[in-house]
Amino acid sequence: MHFERGFLYHVFNRGNNNEKIFFNNANYRLFVDKIDYHILPFADILAWCLMPNHFHLMIHINRESIFDITINQSIGKMLSSYARAINIQENRTGSLFQQHSKAICLNGNIKLKPAWFKRMGATIITSGNEKFDYPKVCFNYIHLNPVHAGIVFNIEDWRWSSYHEIHGNETNIELVNKEKLKSVVPL
C-alpha cells in the first residue's frame, strides 16, 4: 500500500479464506483499541466498520512515518498482533487475514470511474459526466455494510461502526475526528 500525506484512503482487509476475524464483543473492542494505537498517530479516522469477517477504515493521512516507522508497518503490526491474540484465543495457527490489505485513494485517484453504485436500494447508472463524490460514497458504503450483508436491518443496530460515534449516540469509542470529517465529507 502506498500512502501520501493529505490524501484520503479506504483501507480494508478480510479474514483468510473469508473466515471470521471477530468471535465476540471483546475481539471487536480489542481491534478498536489497536486502531487507536496503530493508526491514529499517522492518520485521522473518518469512518470505520468492523464486520465478522472483515473491516473497513476511511482515513486521512497526516504523516507517512514517525521515528522510522511507516503507516504501512504500523498497519502490519496492528494486524499481526491482533492475529496472534486471536490465534491464542481460538487455539488456531496460521494467517488470520488475507495476505495484502487494500488501500484505495479516494481523493487523488482519477482512474476510478464507476459505472454504477447503489443508493437507497436502487442501482444508479452514471454516464461518466456526473461529479462523483468518492469520499461520500465510501463513507456511506462503510456504514451500510452491515445492512447490505444482512446482519442487521437498520444501520443504527450495528454497534461496531463509527455511525454511533458520529451521530452522538452513547458510545465509549472515540476514534473519529469529527472536525476533519465535516471538512472532507459533508454530512
RODO-2510 file (C-alpha; in nm, 4 decimals, decimal comma):
residues 187
     n   res          X          Y          Z
     1     m     0,0000     0,0000     0,0000
     2     h     0,1193     0,3475    -0,0795
     3     f     0,0060     0,6390     0,1367
     4     e     0,0649     1,0100     0,0867
     5     r     0,0179     1,2900     0,3359
     6     g    -0,3009     1,4894     0,2826
     7     f    -0,4855     1,2144     0,0960
     8     l    -0,7905     1,0143     0,1938
     9     y    -0,7922     0,6320     0,1771
    10     h    -1,0336     0,3434     0,2138
    11     v    -0,8357     0,0672     0,3881
    12     f    -0,9802    -0,2811     0,4193
    13     n    -0,8947    -0,6458     0,4658
    14     r    -1,0831    -0,9645     0,5359
    15     g    -1,0263    -1,2954     0,7036
    16     n    -0,8148    -1,5514     0,5241
    17     n    -1,0452    -1,7762     0,3202
    18     n    -1,3248    -1,5313     0,4104
    19     e    -1,3281    -1,6729     0,7648
    20     k    -1,4344    -1,4868     1,0787
    21     i    -1,1865    -1,2490     1,2411
    22     f    -1,4116    -1,1403     1,5295
    23     f    -1,5598    -1,4051     1,7584
    24     n    -1,7044    -1,1966     2,0425
    25     n    -1,7510    -0,8363     2,1572
    26     a    -1,4139    -0,8373     2,3333
    27     n    -1,2462    -0,9100     1,9976
    28     y    -1,4166    -0,6113     1,8352
    29     r    -1,3114    -0,3895     2,1276
    30     l    -0,9518    -0,5157     2,1081
    31     f    -0,9384    -0,4264     1,7384
    32     v    -1,0785    -0,0779     1,8089
    33     d    -0,8012    -0,0302     2,0661
    34     k    -0,5435    -0,1442     1,8115
    35     i    -0,6775     0,1056     1,5547
    36     d    -0,6399     0,3763     1,8186
    37     y    -0,2819     0,2752     1,8976
    38     h    -0,1532     0,1939     1,5475
    39     i    -0,3442     0,4250     1,3105
    40     l    -0,4196     0,7478     1,4998
    41     p    -0,0546     0,8554     1,5283
    42     f    -0,0453     0,8668     1,1462
    43     a    -0,3974     0,9490     1,0341
    44     d    -0,7385     1,0836     1,1225
    45     i    -1,0137     0,8226     1,1223
    46     l    -1,3212     0,9470     0,9360
    47     a    -1,5239     0,6253     0,9312
    48     w    -1,4826     0,2644     1,0353
    49     c    -1,6795    -0,0571     1,0430
    50     l    -1,5857    -0,3958     1,1832
    51     m    -1,7711    -0,6904     1,0342
    52     p    -1,7492    -1,0550     1,1466
    53     n    -1,5056    -1,1413     0,8649
    54     h    -1,3577    -0,8047     0,7561
    55     f    -1,3013    -0,4408     0,8412
    56     h    -1,3160    -0,1004     0,6704
    57     l    -1,1355     0,2204     0,7624
    58     m    -1,1622     0,5602     0,5973
    59     i    -0,8504     0,7550     0,6932
    60     h    -0,6918     1,0910     0,6161
    61     i    -0,3116     1,0678     0,6232
    62     n    -0,1385     1,3301     0,8399
    63     r     0,2092     1,1780     0,8330
    64     e     0,3590     0,8844     0,6472
    65     s     0,6147     0,7907     0,9114
    66     i     0,7121     0,8538     1,2717
    67     f     1,0584     0,7662     1,4067
    68     d     1,1371     0,5488     1,1019
    69     i     0,8100     0,3545     1,1315
    70     t     0,5751     0,3952     0,8374
    71     i     0,1988     0,3748     0,8469
    72     n     0,2284     0,0581     0,6350
    73     q     0,4450    -0,1018     0,9000
    74     s     0,2103     0,0128     1,1742
    75     i    -0,0912    -0,1382     0,9957
    76     g     0,1072    -0,4617     0,9573
    77     k     0,1882    -0,4624     1,3297
    78     m    -0,1756    -0,3953     1,4132
    79     l    -0,2939    -0,6930     1,2072
    80     s    -0,0212    -0,9322     1,3207
    81     s    -0,0628    -0,8502     1,6915
    82     y    -0,4401    -0,8918     1,6624
    83     a    -0,3930    -1,2205     1,4731
    84     r    -0,1601    -1,3513     1,7473
    85     a    -0,4219    -1,2753     2,0134
    86     i    -0,6995    -1,4460     1,8151
    87     n    -0,4819    -1,7482     1,7353
    88     i    -0,4199    -1,7942     2,1081
    89     q    -0,7870    -1,7393     2,1967
    90     e    -0,9180    -1,9766     1,9294
    91     n    -0,6341    -2,2297     1,9612
    92     r    -0,5525    -2,1903     1,5924
    93     t    -0,2439    -2,1306     1,3816
    94     g    -0,1721    -1,9617     1,0530
    95     s    -0,2835    -1,6442     0,8850
    96     l    -0,5953    -1,4744     1,0138
    97     f    -0,6067    -1,2046     0,7442
    98     q    -0,5642    -1,2185     0,3693
    99     q    -0,2063    -1,1521     0,2715
   100     h    -0,2456    -0,7968     0,1441
   101     s    -0,4582    -0,5213     0,2903
   102     k    -0,6042    -0,2855     0,0315
   103     a    -0,5936     0,0940     0,0314
   104     i    -0,7844     0,2912    -0,2309
   105     c    -0,7133     0,6629    -0,2597
   106     l    -1,0460     0,8466    -0,2611
   107     n    -0,9421     1,1998    -0,3472
   108     g    -0,6436     1,1648    -0,5741
   109     n    -0,7182     0,8714    -0,7984
   110     i    -0,8553     0,9822    -1,1325
   111     k    -0,8583     0,6215    -1,2575
   112     l    -1,1701     0,5454    -1,0535
   113     k    -1,4656     0,5809    -1,2915
   114     p    -1,7621     0,3880    -1,1558
   115     a    -2,0413     0,2888    -1,3900
   116     w    -2,2928     0,2239    -1,1124
   117     f    -2,3497     0,2413    -0,7408
   118     k    -2,6391     0,1748    -0,5033
   119     r    -2,8350     0,4499    -0,3293
   120     m    -3,1298     0,3727    -0,1051
   121     g    -3,1535     0,0213    -0,2514
   122     a    -3,1701     0,1370    -0,6139
   123     t    -2,8938     0,0987    -0,8692
   124     i    -2,7821     0,4321    -1,0123
   125     i    -2,6176     0,4287    -1,3556
   126     t    -2,3706     0,7069    -1,4298
   127     s    -2,2676     0,8294    -1,7730
   128     g    -1,9260     0,9363    -1,6542
   129     n    -2,0144     1,3054    -1,6827
   130     e    -2,1529     1,3414    -1,3294
   131     k    -1,9386     1,4654    -1,0435
   132     f    -1,8925     1,1542    -0,8337
   133     d    -1,8196     1,2227    -0,4674
   134     y    -1,5998     0,9213    -0,3823
   135     p    -1,5474     1,0135    -0,0164
   136     k    -1,9239     1,0425     0,0443
   137     v    -1,9970     0,7162    -0,1423
   138     c    -1,7252     0,5354     0,0544
   139     f    -1,8459     0,6846     0,3835
   140     n    -2,1997     0,5582     0,3168
   141     y    -2,0733     0,2204     0,1900
   142     i    -1,8737     0,1652     0,5091
   143     h    -2,1670     0,2416     0,7368
   144     l    -2,4233     0,0477     0,5326
   145     n    -2,2049    -0,2646     0,5140
   146     p    -2,3837    -0,4497     0,7999
   147     v    -2,7230    -0,3778     0,6387
   148     h    -2,6096    -0,4937     0,2935
   149     a    -2,4618    -0,8084     0,4497
   150     g    -2,7961    -0,8859     0,6141
   151     i    -2,6552    -0,8768     0,9669
   152     v    -2,8946    -0,6000     1,0755
   153     f    -3,1958    -0,4284     0,9213
   154     n    -3,1093    -0,0769     1,0402
   155     i    -2,7698     0,0876     1,0378
   156     e    -2,8108     0,2013     1,3985
   157     d    -2,8476    -0,1610     1,5108
   158     w    -2,4813    -0,2420     1,4370
   159     r    -2,2624    -0,1497     1,7325
   160     w    -1,9220    -0,1892     1,5681
   161     s    -1,9060     0,1081     1,3337
   162     s    -1,8453     0,4801     1,3634
   163     y    -2,2125     0,5515     1,2942
   164     h    -2,2978     0,5916     1,6640
   165     e    -1,9885     0,7958     1,7395
   166     i    -2,0600     1,0372     1,4522
   167     h    -2,4307     1,0787     1,5315
   168     g    -2,3779     1,1437     1,9015
   169     n    -2,5242     0,8176     2,0264
   170     e    -2,3897     0,6935     2,3554
   171     t    -2,0637     0,5101     2,2960
   172     n    -1,7322     0,4765     2,4716
   173     i    -1,5393     0,4684     2,1442
   174     e    -1,3756     0,7867     2,0199
   175     l    -1,1792     0,7233     1,7015
   176     v    -1,3345     0,9660     1,4514
   177     n    -1,2023     1,3190     1,4048
   178     k    -1,5421     1,4843     1,3554
   179     e    -1,3978     1,8236     1,2531
   180     k    -1,1872     1,6650     0,9792
   181     l    -1,4866     1,4564     0,8748
   182     k    -1,7016     1,7698     0,8276
   183     s    -1,4367     1,9262     0,6061
   184     v    -1,3873     1,6175     0,3901
   185     v    -1,7310     1,4520     0,3782
   186     p    -2,0177     1,6983     0,4206
   187     l    -2,2956     1,5143     0,6024
***
